[in-house]
Every structure is written in structure tokens, then in C-alpha cells.
Amino acid sequence: MDPLKIGIVGAAGRMGAMLVRQVHSQGDACQLIGATERAGSPALGKDAGTLAGIEPLGIFVTDDPVVLFAQADAVIDFTAPAATVAHAALAAQGKTIHVIGTTGLEAAHDAEIQKAARHTAIVRAANFSVGVNLLQALTQLQEHTVAFAVKLIAVSITLALMAGMLGSEIVNFSLKLFNDFPRMI
């Protein structure tokens, strides 16, 4: 199974660095494919691994989220509210999963994120430990020792339980998955 390709925006911050370490520690289950920061950040051009306090990964921090959202399966966002709204639009365009840990979002930001969520899966965690735990659960399910059907059921149940947070798009996908499951076996 191919690794989950993950990008991190806001990679030079405390949480961004922790996420770089976490993604890297998952081994073959997932792969860090890019990291970004805001324009003018002193982290630009530096290795994401080095910034996170681990060995160099050959992933250099850029200020171009467009490429990151185009290449990643999922992008984890720890930036400012305005940047997060712009990232949600990029996620919607590329059908990239967008996991949001940004704080300080207001009603206007939420409305824009909801618009983007009509086109892709967006997970917004006000308490990001929920988002990190979800990421860990999903990536651990990709281990080669677990049968595909078990992974499929576990992910479907997780998505169904998180329906209120994940939005109607994921609920619809889960229902379709449950309905089609007998034909998949």
C-alpha cells in the first residue's frame, strides 16, 4: 500500500515541528512530502526535519502552498485564520484532505471553510489533540499486518463516529461505503 502523502503548513511553529516529527515517525505508513511557512519567515529554505529537531529529511520549507495542496493526500494546517481560509479553498480545488488546527477562527472564517468542505474532507479540531489522535489512528491502520477489510471497517466506523465534526460529505461517503461493502468482499 502506498504511504499517505502529508503536507504541513505552519511547519516551523511548535505544533508544526511536532507534526513533522510525528509524520516522520510513522515509517512507511505516511510520507512528509512538503512543508510551508508564511512569506518572509526565517524558516524558508531550511530543512523541515532540522527545524523539528530530527535528522534532515530533504524537505525544504517553502512559501508556496499551491504545490503542496496539489501533491498531498492530506495537509495539516497550523497557521493564521486568514491563511487557513485560503488553504481551505486550495484543498477544495485539489480535493485534498485538510486537517485544521488553527485557533482564533471566527464565524466569517467558519463560513468560508464550510463552503470549501462541500468539495473535500475538512477536519477542524478546536482541540487539536482530537485531530492528532485521528491522524495516528488512520495512519496506523495502513500497517501491512492488518487485513484490508478490517482497515476499511475501522476507518468507516471512525468516520461515522466523527460525522458531526467531519461534515456531511464524509457521512455520505461512509454510507456509500457501508452499502457497497458486500460487493467489495
C-alpha positions as CSV (number, residue, x, y, z in Angstrom):
1,M,0.0,0.0,0.0
2,D,1.3,3.4,-0.9
3,P,2.1,5.8,2.0
4,L,-0.3,8.6,2.9
5,K,1.3,11.8,1.4
6,I,1.1,14.5,4.1
7,G,2.0,18.2,3.9
8,I,2.3,20.6,6.8
9,V,1.5,24.3,6.6
10,G,2.9,26.3,9.5
11,A,5.7,23.8,9.8
12,A,8.2,26.0,11.7
13,G,5.9,26.6,14.7
14,R,5.8,24.5,17.8
15,M,2.9,22.4,16.6
16,G,4.2,22.2,13.1
17,A,7.5,20.8,14.3
18,M,5.8,18.3,16.4
19,L,3.7,17.2,13.4
20,V,6.9,16.8,11.2
21,R,8.3,14.5,13.9
22,Q,5.0,12.6,14.2
23,V,4.6,12.1,10.4
24,H,8.3,11.1,10.1
25,S,8.0,8.6,13.0
26,Q,5.2,6.7,11.1
27,G,7.7,4.9,8.9
28,D,6.2,3.5,5.7
29,A,2.6,4.4,6.7
30,C,2.9,8.0,5.7
31,Q,5.4,10.3,4.0
32,L,6.1,14.0,4.5
33,I,6.0,15.5,1.1
34,G,6.2,19.2,1.8
35,A,6.2,21.9,4.4
36,T,5.3,25.6,4.1
37,E,5.5,28.8,6.1
38,R,4.4,32.4,5.5
39,A,6.3,34.6,3.1
40,G,9.3,36.2,4.8
41,S,9.6,33.6,7.5
42,P,13.2,32.9,8.6
43,A,12.4,29.2,8.2
44,L,12.1,29.4,4.4
45,G,14.7,27.3,2.6
46,K,15.6,25.3,5.8
47,D,15.1,21.5,6.1
48,A,11.8,20.6,7.9
49,G,13.5,17.8,9.8
50,T,16.2,20.0,11.1
51,L,13.7,22.7,12.2
52,A,11.8,19.9,14.0
53,G,14.9,18.7,15.8
54,I,15.4,15.5,13.9
55,E,17.7,14.4,11.1
56,P,17.4,16.3,7.8
57,L,14.6,15.0,5.6
58,G,15.4,16.7,2.3
59,I,12.1,18.6,2.6
60,F,12.8,22.3,2.4
61,V,10.3,24.8,3.8
62,T,8.7,27.0,1.1
63,D,6.1,29.7,1.0
64,D,4.0,28.1,-1.8
65,P,1.0,26.1,-0.5
66,V,-0.4,25.7,-4.0
67,V,2.2,23.0,-4.9
68,L,1.8,21.3,-1.5
69,F,-2.0,21.0,-1.8
70,A,-1.7,19.7,-5.4
71,Q,0.7,16.9,-4.4
72,A,-0.5,15.8,-0.9
73,D,-3.3,13.4,0.1
74,A,-3.8,15.4,3.3
75,V,-2.5,18.7,4.6
76,I,-2.3,19.6,8.3
77,D,-2.7,23.4,8.9
78,F,-1.4,25.3,11.9
79,T,-1.4,28.9,10.5
80,A,-3.4,32.1,11.0
81,P,-7.1,32.3,10.3
82,A,-6.9,34.2,7.0
83,A,-4.2,31.7,5.7
84,T,-6.4,28.8,6.8
85,V,-9.3,30.1,4.8
86,A,-7.1,30.4,1.8
87,H,-5.8,26.9,2.4
88,A,-9.3,25.5,2.6
89,A,-10.0,26.9,-0.8
90,L,-6.9,25.2,-2.2
91,A,-7.9,21.9,-0.5
92,A,-11.3,22.2,-2.2
93,Q,-9.8,22.8,-5.6
94,G,-7.4,19.8,-5.3
95,K,-9.8,17.5,-3.4
96,T,-7.1,17.3,-0.7
97,I,-8.0,16.4,2.9
98,H,-7.5,19.5,5.0
99,V,-6.9,19.0,8.8
100,I,-7.2,22.3,10.6
101,G,-5.6,23.0,14.0
102,T,-5.6,26.8,13.6
103,T,-7.0,28.7,16.6
104,G,-8.8,32.1,16.5
105,L,-11.2,31.3,13.7
106,E,-14.4,33.4,13.8
107,A,-17.8,33.0,12.2
108,A,-16.8,34.5,8.9
109,H,-13.8,32.1,8.7
110,D,-16.0,29.2,9.5
111,A,-18.4,30.1,6.8
112,E,-15.7,30.1,4.2
113,I,-14.3,26.8,5.5
114,Q,-17.8,25.3,5.3
115,K,-18.0,26.4,1.6
116,A,-14.7,24.5,0.9
117,A,-16.0,21.5,2.9
118,R,-18.6,20.9,0.2
119,H,-15.9,19.8,-2.1
120,T,-13.4,18.0,0.1
121,A,-13.0,16.4,3.5
122,I,-12.1,19.1,6.1
123,V,-11.4,18.2,9.7
124,R,-11.4,21.2,12.1
125,A,-10.3,20.4,15.6
126,A,-10.7,23.2,18.1
127,N,-8.8,21.0,20.5
128,F,-6.2,19.6,18.1
129,S,-5.4,16.6,20.2
130,V,-8.5,15.1,18.6
131,G,-7.0,15.7,15.2
132,V,-3.7,14.2,16.1
133,N,-5.3,11.2,17.6
134,L,-7.4,10.8,14.4
135,L,-4.3,11.1,12.2
136,Q,-2.5,8.5,14.4
137,A,-5.4,6.1,14.1
138,L,-5.7,6.4,10.4
139,T,-2.0,6.0,9.7
140,Q,-1.6,3.0,12.0
141,L,-4.4,1.3,10.1
142,Q,-2.2,1.3,7.0
143,E,0.2,-1.2,8.5
144,H,0.7,-4.2,6.3
145,T,-0.2,-6.6,9.1
146,V,-3.8,-5.6,9.1
147,A,-6.2,-7.1,6.5
148,F,-7.8,-4.6,4.1
149,A,-11.4,-5.3,5.1
150,V,-10.5,-4.6,8.8
151,K,-8.9,-1.3,7.8
152,L,-11.9,-0.4,5.7
153,I,-14.3,-1.2,8.6
154,A,-12.2,0.6,11.2
155,V,-11.9,3.8,9.1
156,S,-15.6,3.7,8.2
157,I,-16.6,3.4,11.9
158,T,-14.2,6.2,12.8
159,L,-15.6,8.4,10.1
160,A,-19.2,7.6,11.2
161,L,-18.4,8.4,14.8
162,M,-16.8,11.7,13.9
163,A,-19.6,12.7,11.5
164,G,-20.6,15.8,13.3
165,M,-17.1,17.2,13.1
166,L,-16.3,15.9,9.6
167,G,-19.3,17.1,7.8
168,S,-22.0,15.8,5.6
169,E,-19.6,14.9,2.7
170,I,-17.8,12.3,4.8
171,V,-21.1,10.9,6.2
172,N,-22.4,10.4,2.7
173,F,-19.1,8.7,1.7
174,S,-19.3,6.4,4.7
175,L,-22.9,5.4,4.0
176,K,-22.0,4.6,0.4
177,L,-19.0,2.6,1.6
178,F,-21.2,0.6,4.0
179,N,-23.7,0.0,1.3
180,D,-21.1,-1.2,-1.2
181,F,-19.1,-3.2,1.3
182,P,-20.7,-6.6,0.5
183,R,-19.7,-6.3,-3.2
184,M,-16.1,-5.5,-2.2
185,I,-15.5,-8.8,-0.4
